[in-house]
Amino acid sequence: MLVRLFNPTSRDIEAPVTVGFDIDAAHVVKLTEARERPLEVSERTVNVPVRSGEILTMELTKKA
């Protein structure tokens, strides 16, 4: 699953994203969907650092 976030504020934030399934892995990805870096996962939630004005795309992989 791809999720896109936008931080319209003037400060960096950490955005908690919670989904309705257990997450196996989460990665920040480029627009080409190539993985850039992993994100820390806690069951169904990923805390995503998003810079001021940034549009961030992440990939979530569901646990089997």
All heavy atoms as an XYZ file, in Angstrom:
500
protein
N       0.847     -1.154      0.000
C       0.000      0.000      0.000
C       0.904      1.231      0.000
O       1.865      1.293      0.765
C      -0.888     -0.005      1.248
C      -1.588      1.311      1.480
S      -2.446      1.415      3.059
C      -3.890      0.462      2.695
N       0.584      2.189     -0.848
C       1.313      3.452     -0.854
C       0.478      4.515     -0.157
O      -0.740      4.599     -0.370
C       1.611      3.894     -2.281
C       2.582      3.018     -3.048
C       2.702      3.501     -4.479
C       3.940      2.997     -2.382
N       1.130      5.313      0.678
C       0.469      6.389      1.406
C       1.287      7.655      1.193
O       2.512      7.631      1.338
C       0.385      6.067      2.925
C      -0.273      7.207      3.675
C      -0.359      4.767      3.158
N       0.615      8.730      0.854
C       1.305      9.997      0.649
C       0.868     10.977      1.731
O      -0.326     11.112      2.017
C       0.981     10.549     -0.735
C       1.796     11.771     -1.088
C       1.887     12.004     -2.567
N       2.695     10.953     -3.166
C       2.416     10.377     -4.322
N       1.376     10.743     -5.020
N       3.192      9.433     -4.802
N       1.861     11.642      2.338
C       1.611     12.624      3.400
C       2.135     13.982      2.970
O       3.133     14.071      2.256
C       2.330     12.210      4.686
C       2.042     10.817      5.240
C       2.966     10.521      6.404
C       0.601     10.710      5.659
N       1.491     15.042      3.453
C       1.940     16.404      3.202
C       1.940     17.165      4.516
O       0.965     17.126      5.266
C       1.018     17.101      2.193
C       1.298     18.562      2.016
C       2.558     19.007      1.636
C       0.304     19.498      2.225
C       2.820     20.362      1.470
C       0.557     20.855      2.059
C       1.818     21.285      1.677
N       3.046     17.853      4.795
C       3.147     18.680      5.992
C       3.072     20.149      5.565
O       4.066     20.711      5.120
C       4.463     18.407      6.728
C       4.634     19.304      7.931
O       3.752     20.079      8.278
N       5.774     19.210      8.583
N       1.897     20.781      5.704
C       1.742     22.169      5.273
C       2.234     23.186      6.300
O       2.195     24.386      6.043
C       0.229     22.300      5.068
C      -0.337     21.389      6.108
C       0.639     20.214      6.166
N       2.691     22.716      7.449
C       3.086     23.629      8.519
C       4.497     24.169      8.302
O       5.236     23.698      7.443
C       3.025     22.942      9.903
O       4.065     21.961      9.988
C       1.674     22.258     10.129
N       4.878     25.129      9.134
C       6.209     25.737      9.037
C       7.224     25.028      9.928
O       8.336     25.511     10.101
C       6.124     27.216      9.412
O       5.643     27.346     10.738
N       6.842     23.879     10.490
C       7.780     23.136     11.335
C       7.761     21.652     10.978
O       6.801     21.139     10.423
C       7.478     23.339     12.812
C       6.092     22.928     13.238
C       5.857     23.219     14.716
N       4.582     23.108     15.292
C       3.589     22.302     15.031
N       3.664     21.443     14.102
N       2.462     22.313     15.690
N       8.854     20.977     11.309
C       8.936     19.531     11.113
C       8.008     18.843     12.106
O       7.836     19.329     13.241
C      10.364     19.041     11.341
C      11.350     19.610     10.323
O      10.906     20.240      9.347
O      12.550     19.421     10.511
N       7.411     17.750     11.705
C       6.494     17.014     12.578
C       6.796     15.523     12.518
O       7.528     15.056     11.641
C       5.012     17.247     12.194
C       4.732     16.733     10.774
C       4.621     18.702     12.343
C       3.264     16.670     10.421
N       6.211     14.779     13.445
C       6.200     13.320     13.392
C       4.733     12.915     13.338
O       3.983     13.162     14.275
C       6.897     12.705     14.597
C       7.035     11.210     14.439
C       8.097     10.626     15.341
O       9.239     11.092     15.293
O       7.749      9.695     16.082
N       4.337     12.320     12.214
C       2.936     11.983     11.983
C       2.700     10.504     12.248
O       3.272      9.662     11.554
C       2.550     12.319     10.551
N       1.849     10.158     13.233
C       1.508      8.747     13.429
C       0.461      8.329     12.394
O      -0.542      9.007     12.204
C       0.936      8.713     14.846
C       0.428     10.098     15.088
C       1.267     11.022     14.249
N       0.737      7.236     11.697
C      -0.201      6.693     10.714
C      -0.599      5.307     11.190
O       0.247      4.434     11.356
C       0.437      6.615      9.306
C      -0.514      5.950      8.324
C       0.837      8.006      8.829
N      -1.903      5.119     11.438
C      -2.427      3.834     11.914
C      -3.361      3.266     10.858
O      -4.221      3.982     10.333
C      -3.174      4.016     13.252
O      -2.279      4.600     14.207
C      -3.677      2.687     13.788
N      -3.189      1.983     10.559
C      -4.008      1.307      9.551
C      -4.749      0.134     10.184
O      -4.496     -0.218     11.339
C      -3.132      0.829      8.368
C      -2.533      2.009      7.622
C      -2.036     -0.110      8.831
N      -5.641     -0.478      9.435
C      -6.480     -1.554      9.955
C      -5.899     -2.945      9.794
O      -6.654     -3.923      9.764
N      -4.576     -3.046      9.654
C      -3.926     -4.361      9.546
C      -2.541     -4.276     10.171
O      -1.992     -3.183     10.329
C      -3.837     -4.813      8.081
C      -3.153     -3.835      7.163
C      -1.768     -3.797      7.033
C      -3.903     -2.938      6.420
C      -1.144     -2.899      6.190
C      -3.278     -2.027      5.565
C      -1.897     -2.009      5.447
N      -1.983     -5.445     10.538
C      -0.629     -5.472     11.089
C       0.367     -5.207      9.964
O       0.268     -5.789      8.874
C      -0.333     -6.823     11.738
C      -1.084     -7.006     13.056
O      -1.516     -6.001     13.642
O      -1.224     -8.166     13.485
N       1.328     -4.330     10.241
C       2.320     -3.933      9.241
C       3.578     -4.766      9.423
O       4.113     -4.871     10.521
C       2.659     -2.435      9.393
C       1.395     -1.578      9.254
C       3.712     -2.014      8.372
C       1.587     -0.140      9.673
N       4.049     -5.357      8.333
C       5.292     -6.126      8.347
C       6.492     -5.202      8.179
O       7.508     -5.369      8.847
C       5.281     -7.179      7.237
C       6.511     -8.062      7.266
O       6.823     -8.593      8.349
O       7.164     -8.217      6.224
N       6.378     -4.224      7.265
C       7.485     -3.298      7.001
C       6.927     -1.997      6.438
O       5.845     -1.984      5.842
C       8.465     -3.912      6.013
N       7.688     -0.925      6.628
C       7.324      0.386      6.073
C       8.602      1.058      5.578
O       9.642      0.982      6.240
C       6.649      1.241      7.130
N       8.505      1.699      4.415
C       9.655      2.377      3.819
C       9.229      3.707      3.222
O       8.133      3.802      2.656
C      10.264      1.537      2.695
C      10.891      0.278      3.152
N      10.174     -0.878      3.326
C      12.158     -0.006      3.502
C      10.981     -1.830      3.747
N      12.195     -1.321      3.866
N      10.089      4.700      3.310
C       9.925      5.910      2.526
C      10.353      5.540      1.114
O      11.364      4.859      0.920
C      10.804      7.057      3.069
C      10.770      8.259      2.143
C      10.363      7.451      4.469
N       9.544      5.952      0.122
C       9.863      5.637     -1.266
C       9.907      6.907     -2.106
O       9.312      7.921     -1.758
C       8.849      4.634     -1.883
C       8.906      3.297     -1.176
C       7.441      5.179     -1.873
N      10.617      6.816     -3.230
C      10.656      7.896     -4.211
C       9.388      7.823     -5.058
O       8.625      6.853     -4.974
C      11.878      7.746     -5.113
C      13.190      7.842     -4.376
C      14.343      7.670     -5.337
C      15.647      7.729     -4.563
N      16.811      7.690     -5.445
N       9.161      8.825     -5.909
C       7.994      8.792     -6.788
C       8.015      7.590     -7.722
O       6.974      7.119     -8.171
C       7.897     10.085     -7.598
C       7.486     11.317     -6.789
C       7.506     12.549     -7.672
C       6.122     11.133     -6.161
N       9.206      7.067     -7.997
C       9.342      5.862     -8.831
C       9.039      4.591     -8.037
O       9.113      3.502     -8.582
C      10.771      5.752     -9.388
O      11.684      5.650     -8.287
C      11.120      6.936    -10.260
N       8.745      4.754     -6.743
C       8.460      3.679     -5.790
C       9.700      2.889     -5.392
O       9.596      1.836     -4.771
C       7.342      2.763     -6.283
C       6.027      3.491     -6.476
C       4.893      2.600     -6.945
O       4.991      1.368     -6.819
O       3.904      3.159     -7.438
N      10.888      3.405     -5.716
C      12.133      2.792     -5.236
C      12.289      3.136     -3.758
O      12.101      4.290     -3.357
C      13.319      3.330     -6.033
N      12.619      2.147     -2.956
C      12.754      2.364     -1.504
C      13.967      3.218     -1.174
O      15.047      3.011     -1.725
C      12.861      1.021     -0.789
C      11.568      0.251     -0.840
C      11.694     -1.080     -0.138
N      10.398     -1.766     -0.131
C      10.238     -3.014      0.249
N      11.277     -3.727      0.643
N       9.044     -3.555      0.233
N      13.766      4.189     -0.266
C      14.853      5.061      0.171
C      15.382      4.677      1.542
O      16.572      4.583      1.746
C      14.388      6.521      0.211
C      14.204      7.150     -1.136
C      13.967      8.640     -1.029
O      13.179      9.071     -0.162
O      14.594      9.370     -1.814
N      14.454      4.504      2.498
C      14.879      4.157      3.855
C      13.716      3.504      4.606
O      12.555      3.796      4.353
C      15.386      5.382      4.609
C      14.343      6.412      4.905
C      14.934      7.626      5.645
N      13.893      8.539      6.059
C      13.372      9.484      5.302
N      13.784      9.650      4.068
N      12.430     10.280      5.772
N      14.038      2.625      5.560
C      12.983      1.977      6.352
C      12.439      2.922      7.425
O      13.113      3.867      7.840
C      13.691      0.781      6.981
C      15.117      1.179      7.046
C      15.363      2.100      5.888
N      11.217      2.649      7.855
C      10.590      3.375      8.958
C      10.293      2.389     10.083
O      10.056      1.204      9.836
C       9.275      4.020      8.489
C       9.407      5.114      7.441
C       8.043      5.432      6.840
C      10.020      6.357      8.057
N      10.278      2.883     11.308
C       9.998      2.040     12.465
C       8.502      1.754     12.551
O       7.679      2.662     12.450
C      10.470      2.730     13.743
C      10.395      1.834     14.954
C      10.993      2.480     16.191
O      11.962      3.236     16.040
O      10.471      2.227     17.285
N       8.184      0.473     12.742
C       6.792      0.014     12.797
C       6.471     -0.512     14.183
O       7.288     -1.187     14.811
C       6.567     -1.119     11.762
C       5.177     -1.700     11.883
C       6.835     -0.621     10.360
N       5.264     -0.223     14.665
C       4.758     -0.776     15.917
C       3.360     -1.332     15.646
O       2.380     -0.587     15.665
C       4.714      0.292     17.007
O       4.157     -0.236     18.193
N       3.282     -2.608     15.315
C       2.047     -3.333     14.997
C       1.289     -2.704     13.839
O       1.543     -3.011     12.698
C       1.164     -3.494     16.234
C       1.790     -4.372     17.298
C       0.943     -4.494     18.542
O      -0.212     -4.040     18.529
O       1.438     -5.065     19.525
N       0.364     -1.788     14.114
C      -0.457     -1.167     13.075
C      -0.148      0.313     12.867
O      -0.867      1.000     12.149
C      -1.942     -1.328     13.418
C      -2.383     -2.762     13.414
C      -3.840     -2.903     13.757
N      -4.221     -4.304     13.578
C      -5.434     -4.701     13.291
N      -6.400     -3.832     13.148
N      -5.688     -5.983     13.138
N       0.910      0.799     13.506
C       1.231      2.231     13.462
C       2.672      2.462     13.022
O       3.576      1.746     13.417
C       1.006      2.876     14.851
O      -0.362      2.681     15.225
C       1.313      4.357     14.840
N       2.837      3.505     12.214
C       4.155      3.966     11.787
C       4.238      5.441     12.165
O       3.330      6.214     11.856
C       4.332      3.835     10.259
C       5.708      4.311      9.832
C       4.088      2.425      9.798
N       5.298      5.830     12.873
C       5.527      7.245     13.172
C       6.466      7.783     12.103
O       7.605      7.344     11.988
C       6.118      7.423     14.569
C       5.080      7.172     15.637
O       3.974      7.684     15.569
N       5.423      6.365     16.616
N       5.966      8.731     11.329
C       6.671      9.201     10.146
C       7.164     10.635     10.343
O       6.352     11.543     10.500
C       5.747      9.154      8.910
C       6.515      9.478      7.654
C       5.046      7.818      8.806
N       8.488     10.850     10.338
C       8.996     12.219     10.398
C       8.801     12.902      9.041
O       9.182     12.349      8.001
C      10.480     12.050     10.727
C      10.819     10.659     10.322
C       9.554      9.856     10.357
N       8.149     14.067      9.057
C       7.873     14.811      7.826
C       8.351     16.247      8.008
O       7.927     16.929      8.940
C       6.362     14.796      7.487
C       6.114     15.405      6.119
C       5.782     13.394      7.550
N       9.240     16.686      7.123
C       9.778     18.046      7.213
C       8.733     19.077      6.791
O       7.776     18.762      6.085
C      11.017     18.177      6.328
C      12.186     17.324      6.782
C      13.416     17.583      5.935
N      13.118     17.523      4.509
C      13.463     16.532      3.700
N      14.132     15.503      4.158
N      13.143     16.566      2.421
N       8.963     20.295      7.191
C       8.089     21.412      6.823
C       7.961     21.499      5.305
O       8.965     21.500      4.598
C       8.679     22.704      7.374
O       7.974     23.807      6.874
N       6.724     21.537      4.810
C       6.473     21.653      3.375
C       6.728     20.402      2.564
O       6.579     20.412      1.343
N       7.097     19.312      3.213
C       7.458     18.086      2.494
C       6.230     17.268      2.095
O       5.257     17.167      2.842
C       8.359     17.209      3.368
C       8.784     15.918      2.709
C       9.674     15.054      3.578
O       9.632     15.181      4.815
O      10.419     14.253      3.015
N       6.306     16.684      0.907
C       5.372     15.647      0.474
C       6.156     14.343      0.542
O       7.197     14.212     -0.097
C       4.866     15.895     -0.953
C       4.107     17.221     -1.032
C       3.976     14.726     -1.413
C       3.760     17.650     -2.436
N       5.683     13.406      1.340
C       6.395     12.156      1.584
C       5.522     10.991      1.159
O       4.327     10.961      1.463
C       6.746     12.043      3.069
C       7.504     10.799      3.495
C       8.599     11.170      4.478
C       6.570      9.775      4.095
N       6.115     10.033      0.461
C       5.404      8.822      0.067
C       6.027      7.642      0.790
O       7.252      7.526      0.847
C       5.490      8.599     -1.458
O       4.998      9.761     -2.125
C       4.666      7.389     -1.888
N       5.188      6.793      1.371
C       5.700      5.600      2.034
C       4.950      4.378      1.539
O       3.811      4.460      1.100
C       5.614      5.725      3.546
C       4.247      5.738      4.118
S       4.338      5.773      5.911
C       2.633      6.024      6.298
N       5.630      3.244      1.632
C       5.066      1.950      1.255
C       4.889      1.131      2.520
O       5.813      0.998      3.312
C       6.028      1.239      0.309
C       5.599     -0.165     -0.030
C       6.683     -0.925     -0.784
O       7.882     -0.708     -0.525
O       6.314     -1.740     -1.632
N       3.694      0.592      2.704
C       3.405     -0.288      3.838
C       3.199     -1.698      3.303
O       2.466     -1.901      2.338
C       2.144      0.160      4.568
C       2.126      1.587      5.104
C       0.773      1.880      5.746
C       3.255      1.820      6.078
N       3.851     -2.663      3.943
C       3.693     -4.061      3.578
C       2.934     -4.763      4.692
O       3.337     -4.710      5.859
C       5.071     -4.731      3.392
O       5.817     -3.967      2.433
C       4.922     -6.157      2.903
N       1.839     -5.417      4.319
C       0.976     -6.105      5.276
C       1.614     -7.424      5.708
O       2.219     -8.129      4.885
C      -0.368     -6.371      4.603
C      -1.401     -7.007      5.481
C      -2.695     -7.175      4.704
C      -3.762     -7.842      5.546
N      -5.016     -7.991      4.838
N       1.465     -7.741      7.004
C       1.927     -9.054      7.493
C       1.075    -10.149      6.887
O      -0.128    -10.000      6.725
C       1.833     -9.124      9.025
C       3.012     -8.532      9.733
C       2.994     -8.894     11.191
C       4.210     -8.264     11.854
N       4.202     -8.473     13.290
N       1.717    -11.261      6.586
C       1.013    -12.402      5.984
C       0.156    -13.115      7.003
O       0.321    -13.074      8.154
C       2.012    -13.369      5.391
